Amino acid sequence: MTHSEVKDVNGLENPSFMVEDGDQYSALSEPDAEGLKEKKKDQGKNCSTLVYSVTDIPPWYLCILLGIQHYLTALGGLVAIPLILSKELCLQHDPLTQGHLISTIFFVSGICTLLQVLFGVRLPILQGGTFAFLTPSLAMLSLPNWRCPAWTQNASQVNATSPEFIEVWQSRMRELQGAIMVASCFQIFVGFSGLIGFLMRFIGPLTIAPTITLVALPLFNSAGDEAGSHWGISAMAIFFIVLFSQYLKNVSVPLPSYQGSRKCHFSKVYLFQIFPVLLGLAITWLICFALTVTNAFPSDAAVYGYLARTDIKGDVLSQAPWFRFPYPGQWGVPTISLAGIFGIIAGVISSMVESVGDYYACARLSGAPPPPKHAINRGIGVEGIGCFLAGAWGTGNGTTSYSENVGALGITRVGSRIVIVAGGCVLLVIGMFGKIGAVFASIPTPLIGGLLLVMFGIITAVGVSNLQYVDMNSSRNLFIFGFSIYAGLAIPNWVNKNSQVFETGILQLDQVIRVLLTTGMFVGGFLAFILDNTIPGSQEERGLLAWKETCQEECDKTRVLEVYSLPFGIGTKFCTSSRVQYLPTCPQRLSGSKRKEGPKSLKQENSFKISSEREPEIDIDTRM
C-alpha cells in the first residue's frame, strides 16, 4: 500500500505508526486489499483509516510506545509555559526552581489527563498547560506591586537559597495560584451546570478566531527577546523543526523491529513527522554543546551570544534531586486578588471555547460519534477541576485540551483512549523525577526562542483557521475580525503606557481594569462577541451553520452510550436513577421506540466487530 492511499476524509497526511514493511495492512494481496478498502468505506467515514478506534484496546506495548509519543508531542508546550513565566516570577536566574515547575506541570497534566479520559468527555485527548492563561498572568504580574526587584535581574546578586529571594518569587506564584483556583470554580460551574451549551449559542467563529489569535500575537516581544539572544542558534532550531515537520514528513526511516511471525526485520517509520520538535531541539542542543566545548561562544556574560552556551545552567542537573514528589501548597498558601481573578476568567472562557472545538475534532479523528451535550458538559467541568488542581499544586497555569495531540491521532491512526491513559501515566511518572525537569530547564535561551517562534506562529494560524466557516467576502465579517484584532493589539499597548488615566482611587478596581484592558485576548474577544451578536447578519454569513454542522449529525444512540457513558458502572447505575438522570452530565434515557432500535443497532455493531476480527491479514488484534 502506498503512502498516498492512506489519507483520512479531511485530506490529512495519515501514515500509520509503521508502514510499508511493518504496516499492519502490508501483508494483504491486491484483491484482498481492494476488498478491505471497500469494507472500510462502508463502515463510515470516521473509521475509514483507523487502526484502533476510541473503544479498542491495543496491545500493552503499543499503548506504552504511543503514550510516550503523545507525551513527546505535548513536550514543547509543557516546557515552554514555565520557562516563559519564570521571567515574570523573577526566576530567570534560578534554573533549579524552573526545573521544579516543569516537573510539577508534568505531574498535574498526568492527573488531569486521567480524569478527563476516565470521567470527563471520555475521548482520547491529552490535558496540559494552556497559553490562554499566559496573557492574563503576565498582565497581572506586570502590575507595579508585582514587578521584579532590580537585583533579581542580576545573576551575580541572586542567591537562590536565600529566604528573601524565595519569598520574592513564591509570593508571586501564590498570587497566581489563588487567581487560577477561584477562576476555575467558574469553569466548573459552567461545565457541570450545562451552561456551556447555552453560551455556545452566542459564540461563533468570528468570536473564537480573534480570541485564539490574540493568545499568541501579544507574546511576540517575549519570543523575540529569547530568540534574539543568538539569532543564529534560533534560526538553526527553526530550520530543523521546519525541515522535519514540513519537508521530510513523508520520508520514512528504516528501523529494526520485531514481530512474532516475522522475527527481526526492518520497518519504515515516519520518524520526522512523529518527532519533529524533539529532533530539532536535540540536534541544535548538541551543536550548542559542541560550540561551547570549543569556546566558539563568548565566555563573558556581557557579550552577545553568551546565552547560547550550554554550561551556564550546567550545575542545575547535579543539584536537582532524582526523585521529587510535587504536592498541593508546595509554595505556600495561595493568596487571592480581584484583579487576577477577572483576568484569568478571560483566559478560562477562551480555553473552554477552544476545548469544545477540540472535542469535535478528536471525535472525528478517533472514530467516535460527535460528542453529545452531557459529554461536553462533563469535559468542561473536569477541565475546571484540572485548573483547580493545577492552581493548588502551583504550576502557575491551568489545564486545557491539547490540539497538538488531537493532530497526533491523525498521524498514528490510533484513536484508542487507552493510549492516552498510558500517556497520562507517563506524565505522572516523569513528573516525579526531578532530573528530567532539570534537563529541560537547562535548554539554552536562544533555543527556547526558536521553539516559541514556531509554536506561537502555529497558535496564531489555528485562531485564523476558524474563519474557514465564515463568509469572508462579507464586509461585515471583514470589519468585525479586522477591528477586533487591531483593537486587541492597540488598546493594551496604550493602556500599558498610560495606566494613570484609569486610576479611580480604589486600588482593587484599578487593578481589575488594568489587567482586563492589557489582556489583548479579552479586549479582542469581547469586541468580536458584541459586534457579531449585534450587527445584522445571516446564520450562514456568520458561519454558524457550518460551525454547528457536526453537532447536528445523526448517529447511533447505542454507539454514543458506549463511547460517552461513565465507566465502572457509574453510567448504568448512578445515571439511571430517577433522581439524577436529568443532570446535565448524565445521558438522557432512550425513549421506548429508541430502546427497541437499540438491540438492532447493537447487533449491527457486533457484526461489524466480528467482520473486523475475521480479517486474518491484520497482525495485531483490535480487541484484547
Disulfide bonds with the S-S distance in Angstrom:
Cys90-Cys148 2.06
Cys575-Cys586 2.36
